[in-house]
Amino acid sequence: MREGAPSAAGLSVAAVTIGDMSSDLNSDQDDIEHVGVDWDAEAATFDDDPDHGLRDPAVRDAWARRMKEWLPSRRSHILDVGCGTGSLSLLAAEQGHRVTGVDLSPRMAELARAKLAQFAGGDVEILVGDAAAPPVGDRRFDVVLVRHVLWTLPDPKAALRRWCALLRPGGRLVLVEGVWGETSPVGIPVRHLVEMLTPLAARLHTEHLSGDARLWGREVHDERYAMVATFPEPRAAARHTEVVDVHLILRRGDEVLLARRAGTGYGDGLLNGPSGHVEDGEDVRAAMIREAREEIGLDLAPDDLRVALVMQHRGPGGQPRIGWFFEAEYGAGGEPVNREPDKCSGIGWHRLSELPDDMVAYCRAGFEAYRAGQRFVLHWHEDGDAIAYDPGGPVRARVLNEA
């Protein structure tokens, strides 16, 4: 392996070098460098890396905490693809899950079985097989867990499709990936994984892991992240439902506060107002108060908020949603600060009359409708539209006249 890259066990390896990569990782063979690794020979020292063997209690605890967040709270069947010596399989089993591990290396698989021997008898099995096509027959799983594997495969898109097909309805795909090294970096940038998974998953959640030194046993400075892709439960003959989101228009004179999205899996790099989803049992005003506190640290009171407009909107290829836009004046609830740096790269003030172009399209349409005094708006993307506002593109906003 190249210096700085993780040893991803159990694979027929193809290291993806980062350069002038297209969004299709398989379209340019110059970007794929096949690297032969004898994983049986690597097995004896594989656990010497702190994040492989998890021998340090602090490192082990850090991974256990993340696993508890990524895996379902109920007992589930986990497929650990490229399981290596079974360190994450062991954490999943200790948290009460049933685990099937797959690794290409017989020696790695042997060590994994020894590591999980206490769970022998049905709850844990370790199989020898290819990560890209796990030998599990027609079995389906609640979670497919893959750490430091996808970046090594010659056809990552095909592997993702195969892993998604192994999930039960309502299942989730948990990927831990990154771009390792500084001189000759290798791996998959988060934006490329988002592009590959967006057509397959209902929702993506990204967590940046580089800043948590406990996971690696040392400080790291390259890109490391986890991505959780979720798939909805099928509903037979159910009533139509829509997600309800809330958006804050925080005014400072003729300026409004905008936040730049980062690491969310949707519209990253673009600006929008502080926003979020209504949770179970909340009304829209309570949700707006909670989101303002969580995202920008404001302690708003109900009387600080005024309904500005309501918008039904649909993103490209997405499902319809209902957005409630609330107005509040600067000074209410304190000074805004960026409370979620893992989801927002920064906040700033912008003139309402001169909104920037690099905004999420439907959010910009909502702010423009607010400035025009419109209260009920439709914003309906076609499937081929961009998420970002396009000054020269078609106008998707339609005002609903008040009768």
N, C-alpha and C positions, 0 to 999 in steps of 0.2 A: 504493500500500500504506500501511497505517497505520504510524505511527512505531513502531519497535521490532520490526516483523514482518519475516520474511525475504521476499525476492523469489523466489517459487517459479515457475520459468519453464515456459512451454509449456502453459498451462492455461486452461480456461474457468473463471473464478475465482469461488468463493463463500467468503468469510471467515467462519469459525465464531466468533462472539463468545461469550465465556465469561460466563455468568450463572447463571440458574436452569435449567441444562441437564438434561434427562432422559438416561438411559443410551442412549436411541434418538435419535441426533443428527438423524434425519430426521423426527421426530414433531412438531416444533414449528417452523414456518416463521419464527416471530419470531426464532429463534436463527440464521437464515441471512441473511447480508447479501451480495448479489451485487455484486461489484466488477469493473468493466471495466478491463482493463489491456492496453495495446498493447505486447505482448512484443517485437515487432520493433523498436519504438522504444527499449525498455529494453535491448536486446541490447548496444548499443555500450558501455554503462557497467556492465553486469551484473557483470563480473569485478572491478570496483573494490572490492567487498566482500571482505574477507580470506578468508572461508570459501566464497566463490563461485569467485574466480579462483585461489586457492591460490598466489598469487605469492610470498608470504613462505615461505622454506624451512621455518621452524619450523611454520607452519600446515599446510603441505603434508605434512610428515613426520608430524604428529599425525593427520591424516586417513588417510594411508597405513597407519599402524600399526593404526588402528581397522578399516580395510577388510580388512587381512590377518587380523584376528580374526573378522570377520563372514562373510567369504567362505570357501568350501571350500579346503583346501590343495591339492587336485588341480585340474588345468585344468578349468574349467567354463564354461558358456554363461550370461552375465549379461544380463538385460534391465534397462536403466536407464531407468525411467519418469520423464518430466519431466526429461530429462537436462540441460536448459539448454545452456550452452556446453561441456559435456562434461568437466568437471573430474574427477568421480568415475569416469566412463567411462575416462578416461585412466589413472587410478590402477589400475583393474581390469585394463586391457590391459597395463600395465607389470608387473603381477603374474602375467602369463601366461594370463589368461582371454580367452575370446572374448566380444565385447561387441556387443549391439544396443541402441542408444539411441533413444528416442522423445521428440519434443518437438512441441508444437503450433505453435510459431513457426518459420517458414522461415528467418528470419535467425539465430535461436539455433541451429538445426540446421546452418546453413552454417558458423557459427563453430565448432561442435563438430567438424564434418568437418575443418576446417582444423587444429584442435588435435590431432586424432588421425590426421593425414595419414601419419605415419610407420608406422601400422599398416594402411594401405590394402592391399587385396588379399585380403580374405576374413575376417580375424579381427575386423574392426570394421565395423559399418554404422550409419548414423544415418538414422532415418526421421522424416518429418513426420506427426504424428497426435495424437489425443486421449489423454491419460494414462488416462482412465477406460475407454477401449476401444482399447488399443494395436493398430495395424494389422499384426499378425504372423501372421494366418491361423491355421492349426492347429499352428504350431510350439510346442514346449514348452521350458522353460528350467530350469536348475539353481537359479538365484537370480533373484528379482525384487527389484530395488533401487529404493527410492523415498525421496527426501529432500525434505522441506518441500513435499509435494504433497497428501497426503491431506486436510489441514486446509482446503484451498481448494475441495474438490469438493462439489457440491451433494448427492451421495448417496454418502457414504463407505463405507457397508456394501456397496452394490452394487459399488463399485470394489474393495474387499477380496476379495469373492467372485470377481470377474473375475480379479484378479491371482493368487489361489490356484489358479484353474483353469488358469492358464498354466504351472504348475510341474510338472516331472516328479516321479514318485514319489521320495520322499526329498529333495525340494527344500526351499528355505527362502525366506521373505519377510523382507527387511531394510528396516525403516522407520525413518527419522530424522524425528522430529516434536517438538512442544513447545507451550508457551503463551507467547507473546511479548508484552512490554509490561507495564506496571504500572498505568497510569491506565485504559486500555481494552484489557485483554488479549484476544488472539485466539489460536486454536489448539485443540488437542485434548489435554486432560489425560490422563496415562498411564492413569488408572483407566478412562476411557471407551474407550480403545483396547484395553485388556485385555478389557473387556466385549464388544467387537465381535469380537475375534479368538478368544476362548476357544472358541466353538462350531466354529471352522474348523480350528484348529491342534492338533497333538498336544502341543506344548510351547512355552512362551513364555519368553524371556529378555530382561530389561530392563537397560539400562545408562544411568545418569544422566550427562549430558554437561555440565551447567552448570558444574560445578566445574573443568573442564579448559579454562583460558583459551587454551591453545595452539590449540584447534580454532576459536576465533572471532577470534583476533588481539587479544583484549581480555578483561577481566573481564566476566562477565554474571551477572545475578541472577534471571533468570526461569527457567522450567522448560524444559529441553531434554533430550531422551533419545533413545535408540535402542532398538528392539524387534526381536528376531529370533524369528520364528515358524518352527518346524520341523515337517516332515511325514514320517512314518515310511515306510521302504521296505516295499512289500507282501511278504508271506511266504506262499508257497504250501505248504499241507500241512505247516506247521511245528509242532513241539511247542509246547505252551503254555508261555510264560515269564512271569515277573513281576519287576518292579524290586524290589530289596532296599534298604531304607533303614535307617538306624541313628539312635537317639535317646539323648541323654544325660540322665539324671536326676541332676543334681549336687545333693547334700544338704549343707545347712548347718544342722545340728540339725533342727528341724521345718520348715525352709524349703527350697525348690527354686528353681533359677535358670531364668528364662524369658526369651526374646528376642522382640522385636516385629518381625515381618516387614515388609519395605519393598522395593519395586522388584523383586520376584521374579516377579510375574504370577500368584501363587497365594496366597490368604489374606493379602494385604498389609494391614497394620494390626492383624492378630491376633497373639496370643502363642502360642508353642510352645517346646519345649525345643530346645537346640542339636541340629541334625540334618543329615543329608545322605544321599547315595546311595553304595552300594558301587560302586567302580570295577572295571574288568576286572582280574582277577588278585589282587584283595584278598579276604581273609576279613573277616567282619563285625567282629571285634575290631580288626583293623588299620584298617578304615574308620572306626571310632569314634574311634580315637586320632588319625587324620589330621583328621577333621572337628572334633574338639575343639581341635586346634592351629590350624586355619584360621579357625574361627569365634570362639573365645573365648581363644585364646592359651595353652591348657594343654598342657604336655608330659607327658601321661599315660604311665605304663608299663602293660604288659599286666596286671600284678598289681593295678593300681589299679581295674580294672573288674570288675564282677560282672553276670552276666545277670539282669535283673529280670523281663522277660516278653517273649513273642513275640506279635505281633498281625498277623493278616491283615486288611487294610483296603482299602476301595474308596471313592474320593471321588465326589461327584455327577457322573455322566456319565463317570467315569474308568475306568481299568483296575485290577484288583486288584494289590496290592503286599504285600510281607512286611516288617514292621517289627520290628527287634530293639531293645529298650530296655535300656540298660546303666545301672547305678548306680555312682556314684563319690562319695567324700566330699570336701567342701570342704577345700582345702589341698593336695590331690594335684595335682601338676603346676604349681602356682603360683597367682597371682591371676587370676580371669577378667576379661577386657576385651573390648570389642566390636572385633573385628578386621575385620569386614566391614560398614562403615557404609553401603555401597551396597546391601546386602541386609537390613540390620537397623538400625532407628532407635534401639535401646537395649536394654540388658539390666537385669534387676532380680530381687530375691529376693521370693518369695511363699510364704505358709504353705501347706503341702501339704494341710492340713485345710480351707483356705478358698481354693481355687483361683479365680481370676477367671473371669467368664463370657466375656470377650472373648478366647477361645482358639480355635484350630483344633479342631474337634469331635473328631476321632479322637485327636489328641494329648492332649486333656483326658481322654478315655476311658481312654487308656493310663496316665496319671498316677493316675487314680482306681482303676483295676484294681491298679496297683502298691501304692497305699496299702492296698487291701483284701487284699493278699497273693495276688492271682490271677496266674497265670503264662502262661496261654494264652487269648487273646481274639480274637474276631471283631468287626470294626466295619464294617458294610456300609451305606453310604449308598444311598438311593433317588435317582433322577436329579433329582428336584425339590427335594431337601434343600439347605440352605445349608451352605457350608463352615464357617461359624462355629458354635460351640456354641450351642444354643438351649435355655435352661432349661425352657421349656414345650413343647418339641418331642418327637417320638418317641424312645425309647431305642433306639439302633442297636447298642450293644455287647452281645455275648453271650459269656459265660464258657464255655470248654471245660473240662469237669471232667477232672482227672487221674485215670486209672484205674490 
